[in-house]
Amino acid sequence: MTIAAQFQIEFLQYLDADGNLVRADLPADAANPQKLLALFKQMLYVRTFDAKAVALQRTGKLGTFPSALGHEATHVGIGAAMRKGDVFAPSYREAGTMFERGVRPREVLLYWGGDERGSDYARDSDAAVDFPFCVPISTQCLHAAGAALAFKLRGQPQVAVACCGDGGSSKTDFYAALNSAGAYTLPLILCVINNGWAISVPRSAQTGAQTLAQKGLAGGLHCLQVDGNDLIAVLEAMRQARERALAGEGGSVIEFLTYRLSDHTTADDARRYRDDAEVKQAWEREPLLRLRRYLVGLGLWDDAQEQAWKTECGARVDVEVNAYLNTPVQPIEAMFDHLYADPPPDLLAQRAEAMALEQRHG
C-alpha cells in the first residue's frame, strides 16, 4: 500500500519544571525579561484573586466558582498574546485571560454571584467585543468560528480565539468549529487546555487520540502541543498562530498541557477520584514555580519582592471584592426586562407574579 497522508505533532517548551531553559532560540518575548516579570506578577495576581473567590463561595457570598489554580501561565499567556480588535470566546474558567483583555475582577465576581451585569464589559476595554463566560461545553468554539468568518468576509486583520478543556475537545461543537475553520480558512485559534481531567473523567478515558492537538488535522488546521505551564511557550505558540491566521494561512488547534490543581468547581471534591500522589507531582511542575526560578536566576525577583507584591495583590483584590459586595442588587423584575422589546403576555404575567411574591416576602 502507498501512504495517503502522514503527520507529526510538534511539542513546544522553553522552560522545564525547574525553570531551566531547554532551547537556545528564545523568542522576542523571552528576550525581554521585564515583560516576563510583568506577566509573572499578573499570574500571582490571578492566583490571589482565585483564592479569594473560592473563599467567598465557601462563606456564602458567591455562587459556584471554577478555580483556575495551576492554569495561570496558559490563561495569562493567551490573553497577553491577543490584540485589540481580536475576539475572545472563553469557557467558564479563563478569568486570567479576561483580566488581560480588560475585564475587571468585580465583573467576574458579579457574574458568578448571579448578576448578568458582570458580562457588560467596559466599552473602552479590549473585552468590549468579547463573549461572556460560556458554561455549556464547547459551544463557544462555534461562536468564535462565526466571529472569525465575519473577520474574513470583512477583510479585517483580526483573529478569534476560543478556549475549551480536554473534555470539551470531545464535543461535536468543537469539531464543527475546527471543520469550518479548515473549510473556509478562518483566522481561528482553538485553545484546548488539557488539565488532565474533565470533572472526574481522566484524559486517558476521554479519547483514543495520541494528542488532543492532532484533532485539528481532521479539519486541515495547523496543530501544536505546548507546555501550558511554560509562559514563554504559551506566548510563542499564540504569536505563531496569530501570525499564521493574519497571513491567510488559516486556523490552529493548540493543546496546552497543564494541570488542574484545584477541584473542578467549588461544587466538586476531586479527592474522590484523584490520587494524592498525582496532585503532589503536579505541584512540582506548576507554572509560577518554574517562572519564579527563572526570574530569580536572572536577578529580577526575590522573596522580599514577592511578599510585597502578594500584599499589594491582596489589597487590590479586596477593592474588587468590596465593589462586588457593595453593588446594589437588581430588582426582581430586572430578569424580565432585557429579553424582548415587546414582551409577550405570558412573560408579562410571570413578571407580575414575581413582583407580587417579592412584595409578599419582603
N, C-alpha and C positions, 0 to 999 in steps of 0.2 A: 504494500500500500504506500501511496505517496502521502505526504503531510499536508493537510489543508491549511493549518494555521499553527503558529507557535506563539507563546507569550512568556514573559517573565515579569515579576513584580519586584521593583527595587525598594530597598529599605533605607530610610534617611535618618541619620543620627550624627550629632556633633559632640554632645556631652554624654559621657557614660554616667552610671549611677553614682560614681564617686566625684563627679564634677571635673573629670579629665577630658581633654579634647581627644577625639578619636579620628579626626580628619584635619588636614592642614589647610584645605581650601575653604577658609572661613568666608561666609557671605558678608555683605556690607553691614548688615545689622549687628553681627558679632564683632566686626572691626570697630564698631562704635560702642565701647563698653558702657558709656554713660547712658545710652539708650537701653541697654540691658539692665542697668541699675534701676532706671526709672520703671521699667516693666516689672522687675523683681519686687519693687516697693508696691506696685499695684497688685501683684499677686498676694502679697502679705495683707493688703487692704481687703481684697476679696475674701481671703480666709477669715479675717476678723469679722467681716460682715456675715459670712456664712454661719459662724459660731453663734453670733448674736441672734440671727434669725431662728436658728434651732432653739435657742433659749427662750425666745418669745413664744414659739409654738408650745414648748413644754410648760409655760406658765399661762397658757390660755389666751395669749394676746395676738396670735397669728394662726391661720389655718394650716392645713398640711403643707409642709415645705420640703422641696427636694434639695438636699445638700449637694454641694459640688466639691466636697473635700477630696483633694487629690487631682482635680481636673484643672487646677489654676493655670498651668502653662499652656494647655490646649485652648482654654477659653480666652485668656488674655491675648495669646498669640494670634488667634483668629481675628479678634476684634482689632488688634493693632495693625494687622495687615490690610484691613479694609480701608476704603477711601470714601470721602463724601460723595453721595450720589449712588453708591452701591446699596443693595438691599439685603437685609439680613432676615432670615426666617428661622427663629430658634425653636427648639423643642421646649421643654419646661425647666431645663437645668442650667442654661448658659447665661446666668446673671452676669458673670465676669465679662463675657463678650459684650453684653448690653451696656455695661458701665463704660467700656471703651468707646461705645457708639454715642455716649452722652446721656443714657438713661440714668436717672437719679435713683439711689438706693431706696429712697422713700417711696418711689413709684413701684418698685418691685415689691416692697412690703405691702403697699396698698392692694396690689393685685392678689397676693397670697392671703391678704386679710379679707378678701371677698369683695373688694371695691374695684370695679372695672375702670375707674378713672386712673388707675395705675398704668393703663395701657395708652393713655393720652399723653404721649411724649412731647417734650418741648419742641416747638416749631423751628427753633434755630439750631437744633441738635442734628447730628448725622442720623440719629434714630427716627427722625420725623417721618421717614419713608419706610421704616421697618415694620415688620409684622409683630404682633404681640406674642406672648408665650403661647405655645400650642400643646395642649395636654393629649389630644388624640395622637396616636403614634404614627409618625412619618407623613401625615397629611401636609405638613409644612413643606415637604420636599416638592410637592406639586405646586404649592403657592409660589415657591422660589422659581420653579421652571416657568411658570406663567410670567413672572416678572422678567426673567431672562429673555423670554420670547419677545416681550414688549421692548426691551432694550435693543434687540436685534432689528426688529421691524422699524424702530425709530432711528436706528443708526447712532445710538447713544453709547459712549465709551464707558460703560458701567457693567458690573457683574452682580449676580445674585448668589448668595451663599445660604445654604441650609445645613443644619446640624441634626443628626439623629444618633441613636445609640446602636450598639451591636444588634440588639433585638429589633430595633426599627429597620435595620437593613434587610430584614426578612419579609417586610410588608410589601404588598403589591404597589402601594403608593410610591415607595422608594424606587421600585423597578420601572414603574411608569414614568417617573420623573427622569431617570437616567436614560431611558429609551428615547424620550422626547428630546433630551439634550443631545443625544447622538444623532438622531434623525434630522434635527434642524440645526445642528452645530451651534448650540446655545452657549452663551457665556455664563455657565452654571457651575458652581463648586459645591459638591455634596461632601460634607464632612461627616464621616462615620466615626463617632467617638466610642471606641471599643474599650469599655471599662471592665470587661470580663463577665458582667452579669446583666441579664435582662430581668430585673427584680430577682427572682430565685432561680432562673434558668441560666446555667453556665454557658459560656461561649462554646464549649465543646458539644453541647446538645442543641445549639442554635442552628448550625448549618454544616454541611459537609465540605464547604469551600475551604481551601487551604489558608486563604486570607480573605478578609472582607473587602479589601481594596479591589480584588480581581472581579468582583461582581460588576464593576463598571465596564469590563471588557465586553459583556453581552450587548451593551449599547454603543460600543465603539469609543468610549471615553478614555482619557489618559488616567492611569491608575498608579497610586503610590501608597506605600505603607510608611508611617512615620512614628518615631518615638515621641509620643504625645507628652511625655514628662520632660522633654528637652525643648525649652523655649526657642532656642536658636533654630532647631529643625522645624518647629511649627511655623515660625516666621518665614523661613526659606521655602517651605513647601507651599505655603499660601501665596508667597510672592510669585513663584514659578507658575502656579495655577492661574493666578490673576493675569499675568502677562500673556500666557497662552490664550486665555479667553479673549483678551482685548486685541490680540493679533489675529483673531478669526480662526483659531485652531481648535475651538470647541471647549467642552466642559471637562471636569475632572472629578474623580472619586478619590478622596484621600482618607485612608484609615489611620486614625490617631490611637496608638496603643497607650492606654493609661490604666488607672485602677480606681474603682470607687471605694474610698477608704471609709465611707460612712454607710449608713443604711440607705436603701433605695429612696425612701422618703421618711418623714417622721412617723408615718403610719406603718413602717416596716421594722422588723427585727432580724437583721442579717445574721445574727448568731445562730439562727435556726437552720441555716443552710450553708454557711461558710465556715471553713476550718480556720481556727485562730492562727495557725502557723502560716497560712496563706496571706492573711492580712498583715501579720508581722513582717513577712518578707516584702510585701508591697510597700510598707512604710520605709524600707531601706532604699527604695527606688523612687520615692515621691519627688515631685518637681522642685519644691522650694529647697530641699536639702541639697540637691546637686547644683542648682544655680547659686545658692549661697556659698558653697565650697569654691566654685569657680570665681566668684566675685571677691571672696576673701583672698584667694590666691593672687588676684590682680591688685590687691591692696585697696580695694574700693569699699569694703564692708567689714564691720567688726561687731562684736557683741553689744558694745555701748550704743552704736548707731541703731542696731536692730531693736534694742529695748526702747530707745527714744521714739523710733518710728512706730512701734507697736502701741505705745502710749498715745501717740498722735492719731493713729488709726482708730483706737478705741474711742477717742473724743469725737472724731469725725463721724463715726458710725452712730454714736449716741445722739448727735444732732439730727441725723436722718431718722433714727428711731423715734425721737420726740416729735419730729414733724409728722411722722405717720400716726403716732398715737394721738396727737392733737388735731388731726384733720377731722372736721365735723362730719358726723355720719349723715349720709343722704337720707331724705325722707323715703318712706317705704314705696311711695308711688314712682320713685325715680326709675325702678326696674322696668316700668311700662312705658316710660316717656321718650325713649330713644330708639324705638323699633320701627314705628310707622309714622309717616307724616299725617295720615288719616287713619287712626286706629279702628279696627273692626269692632262691631258691637260686643262680641264675646270677650275681647280683651279689655274693653272699657268696663264690662261687668266685673271681670276679675280685679281690675284696678280699684273699683269702688268697694268690692268685698274686702280687699287687702287693707284699704284705708280704714274701713269700719272696724276690722279686727285690731288694727293698730291703736285706734282711739279707745276701744273697749279694754284693751290690755295694757294701755299706757306706754 
